[in-house]
């Protein structure tokens, strides 16, 4: 059976709202003590949560704390946007849900000091801890920037 959203968000709650390296290591250790099916389920829920955030309205926000030399807004890179989405997920279910109704709630997570990249590696680390093997995984949802075609209507041909 697939991990429930409630189970996923409960695990995310162990991060305390931030995807820093220590928190992600703790989460990976906790997840590794569960059956491999739960590790896979966590990876699926994480990829879906990130995929749902892959939308133009979030990706076109400028980086909150940077400007270009001429004072213009500093655009997010594709990787930066992915890490911002990770930070939103790490902030928890209520934050994740709220951004869909208010784009301004996403904006603080674009700051250069707000990097959620470590969250991406939690399923792989948990699998390695649980099995002693590397995990060459794929998930139903691709979370790379621009994967959610419905979220980027201006890119559709």
C-alpha positions in Angstrom: 0.0 0.0 0.0 1.2 3.5 -0.8 2.2 5.9 1.9 -0.6 8.2 2.8 -0.3 11.9 2.6 -0.8 12.0 6.4 2.1 9.6 6.9 4.3 11.7 4.5 3.5 15.0 6.2 4.1 13.4 9.6 7.6 12.4 8.5 8.2 15.9 7.0 7.2 17.3 10.3 10.4 15.8 11.8 12.4 18.4 9.9 11.0 21.2 12.1 10.2 23.3 9.0 13.7 23.3 7.4 15.5 21.0 5.0 18.9 21.5 6.5 21.5 18.7 6.4 21.1 17.6 10.0 17.3 17.4 9.8 17.4 15.5 6.5 19.9 13.1 8.0 17.5 12.5 10.9 14.6 12.0 8.6 16.6 9.5 6.5 17.5 7.5 9.6 13.9 7.5 10.7 12.7 6.5 7.3 15.3 3.7 7.0 13.9 2.0 10.0 10.7 1.4 8.1 9.9 -1.1 5.4 11.4 -0.4 1.9 7.9 0.0 0.7 7.6 3.1 3.0 10.8 4.5 1.6 9.4 4.1 -1.9 6.1 5.6 -0.8 7.9 8.6 0.7 9.8 9.1 -2.5 6.5 9.0 -4.5 4.8 11.5 -2.2 7.8 13.8 -2.3 8.0 13.8 -6.1 4.3 14.5 -6.4 4.5 17.3 -3.9 7.4 18.9 -5.8 5.7 18.3 -9.1 2.5 20.1 -8.0 4.6 23.1 -7.1 6.2 23.2 -10.5 4.2 26.1 -11.8 4.9 29.2 -13.7 3.3 31.4 -11.0 6.0 30.2 -8.5 8.9 29.7 -10.9 8.8 33.2 -12.3 9.1 34.8 -8.9 12.4 36.6 -8.4 14.9 35.6 -5.7 13.7 37.3 -2.6 17.0 38.7 -1.4 18.9 39.4 -4.6 18.9 41.9 -7.3 20.8 42.3 -10.5 23.5 45.1 -10.6 21.1 47.4 -12.3 18.6 46.9 -9.5 16.3 44.6 -11.5 14.9 41.5 -9.8 17.2 38.4 -9.9 15.4 35.5 -11.6 15.3 32.0 -10.1 17.3 29.4 -12.0 15.8 26.0 -12.7 17.8 24.4 -9.9 17.1 27.3 -7.6 13.4 26.9 -8.2 13.6 23.2 -7.4 15.4 23.9 -4.1 12.8 26.5 -3.3 10.1 24.0 -3.8 11.9 21.6 -1.5 12.0 24.3 1.1 8.3 24.8 0.8 7.6 21.1 1.3 10.0 21.0 4.2 8.1 23.8 5.8 5.2 21.4 6.2 1.7 20.7 5.0 0.1 23.9 6.0 2.7 26.0 4.2 2.6 23.7 1.1 -1.2 24.0 0.9 -1.2 27.7 1.5 1.0 28.7 -1.4 -1.5 27.4 -3.9 -4.0 30.0 -2.7 -1.5 32.9 -2.2 1.6 33.1 -4.3 3.1 35.6 -1.9 3.4 32.8 0.6 5.9 31.0 -1.7 8.1 34.1 -2.2 10.2 33.9 1.1 11.3 30.4 0.1 13.1 31.8 -3.0 15.7 33.5 -0.8 19.3 32.5 -1.4 19.5 31.5 2.2 16.6 29.1 1.9 17.9 26.0 0.3 16.0 22.8 0.5 18.2 20.7 -1.8 19.1 18.1 1.0 15.5 16.9 1.0 15.9 15.5 -2.5 18.4 12.9 -1.2 16.5 11.6 1.8 14.9 8.6 0.0 18.2 7.5 -1.5 20.0 7.9 1.8 17.2 6.0 3.7 17.3 3.2 1.1 21.1 2.9 1.4 20.8 2.8 5.2 18.1 0.2 5.1 19.5 -2.1 2.4 23.2 -1.3 2.1 22.6 -0.8 -1.6 22.4 2.2 -3.9 18.9 2.9 -5.2 18.5 3.6 -8.9 15.0 4.9 -8.5 12.4 6.5 -10.6 9.1 7.9 -9.5 5.8 8.4 -11.2 6.2 12.2 -11.1 9.3 14.0 -12.4 10.0 16.9 -10.2 12.6 18.7 -12.4 11.6 22.3 -13.2 9.3 22.6 -16.2 8.1 18.9 -15.9 4.5 19.9 -15.0 3.3 20.9 -18.4 0.0 22.0 -17.0 1.8 24.3 -14.6 3.6 26.1 -17.4 0.9 26.9 -20.0 3.2 29.4 -21.8 5.6 26.6 -22.6 3.1 24.3 -24.2 3.3 24.0 -28.0 
